[in-house]
């Protein structure tokens, strides 16, 4: 039991590190030719990690969130199998690791994307309902005045 708690604490510590380096990851994706094709998925992955950390989305297997964290940590790490400063091939290992992680978690990432979309639509629906009720209130007040 203690090992599981220790693993979970380590995972959360690593997520905290990743979230503190979110801008660095975005810059790495922008400058890294190998990661260009994964840019949208990487940003979705960052969003997933952030929602997991904040407790907004926990419907994900431990192995999937762990793979996300490992992949993002690898991108952040300046010490790679193939150093990033080597022209043309320096980013190949980052792309391979991220590609592997994304394939490993594809189903779970798609579920998260659908959940994220539902959250966005429900927020938009709530805003529309608020505007509708505000308009009804304004109309009722206008009728009372006349």
N, C-alpha and C positions, 0 to 999 in steps of 0.2 A: 504494500500500500504506500509506503514512504517513497519508493522508487517512482511510482506514478505521479505523486505530488511533486517530486523533484523534477521529473520530466516536464510536467505542466508548467512549473515555475520557470524552468529554463526556456520553454517555448514562449511564454509570455514575455520574458526578458528579451529574447531575440526579436519578438514582434515589436516591442518598444523601441529597440535599436533601429529596426527597419523603418518604423514610422518617423523616427527622428531624422532619418536620412532620405526621406521621400523625395526631396528636391534633387539630391545626388542621383537617385535612381532615374528620375525623369531626365536629368542631364545626360546620364550614361546611355539611356535609350535614344536620345536625340543625336548623340555623337557616334554611337556604335552602329556601324553599317550592318552588322550581322543581326542586330536586335530590331532594326526598323520594321520588319514584317511582323514582329511580335508586339509592337508598341501598344495597340489597343488592348490586347490580352494582358499585357503587363500592367497597364493602368487598371484594368478590371481586377487583376490579381491584388494590386495594392489596395483597391477599394474593399475587396474581400477580407484581406488581412486587417484593415482598419475596422470594418464592421465586426469582425470576430473579436478583436481586442476590446472594442467598446461594448460588446455583449449584444449587439443588434442582430447578429446572425450567427447562430451556433449549430445550425443543421448541416454539419459537415464532419466527415470522419477525421479523426486525429491524424491519420496518415496523410490525408490531403492537405490539411493546414500545415503540417510539418514539411511536406514537399514544397509548398509555396514559400515557406520561410527559408528553407535551404536554398532554393533557386534564387530568391531575392538576395540572400546573404552572399551567394556566389557572385552575383552581378556587382554587388557593392565592394567585394573584396579586391583590393588592388593586386594581390598575389594570386595569380591564376596558373593553370597548367601551362597555358601559352600566354606570356605577358602581353597586356593590352597595347604596349607601345610598339610592338612589331607590326609594321604596315601590312595591311590586307588580311593576315591570318591571326592577328592578335585578338580579334573579337570572335573568332570561330568557336572557341570553347564556351564563351558566354552564351552564344546562340544555341549551341548544342545542349547545354544544361537547361536553359529556359525552355527550349523546344521539348525536351524530354519531360520536364516537370509539367508543362501545359498538356502534353498528351496523356500523362499519367492521371491528371485531374480533370480532364475534359468534361466528363459527365457532371461532376460536382460543380465545376465552374459554370456550366450551362444552367444548372439548377439555381445557382446564386444569381446569375444574370436575369433569369426569369423572376426570381424573388425581388431583385433590385428594380426591375421594370414594374412589378406590381406595386411596390412601395411608392414609386414615382407617380404612378397613375392614381393611387389612392390619395396621395397628397394633392395632386392636381384636382381630383374630384372634390376633396374637402375645401379647397380654395374656391372652386366654382360654386359649391353650396353656400359658402360664406358670402360670396358676392351676390348670389341670388337672394339670400335672406336679407342682406343689406339693402338691396334694391326694393324688396317687398316692404321693408321698414320705411324707406324713403317715400315710397308710393303711398303708404298708409298715412304718413305724416303730412304729405302734400294734400291728400283728400280731406284730412281733418281741418287743415288751414282754409280750404276753399268752401 
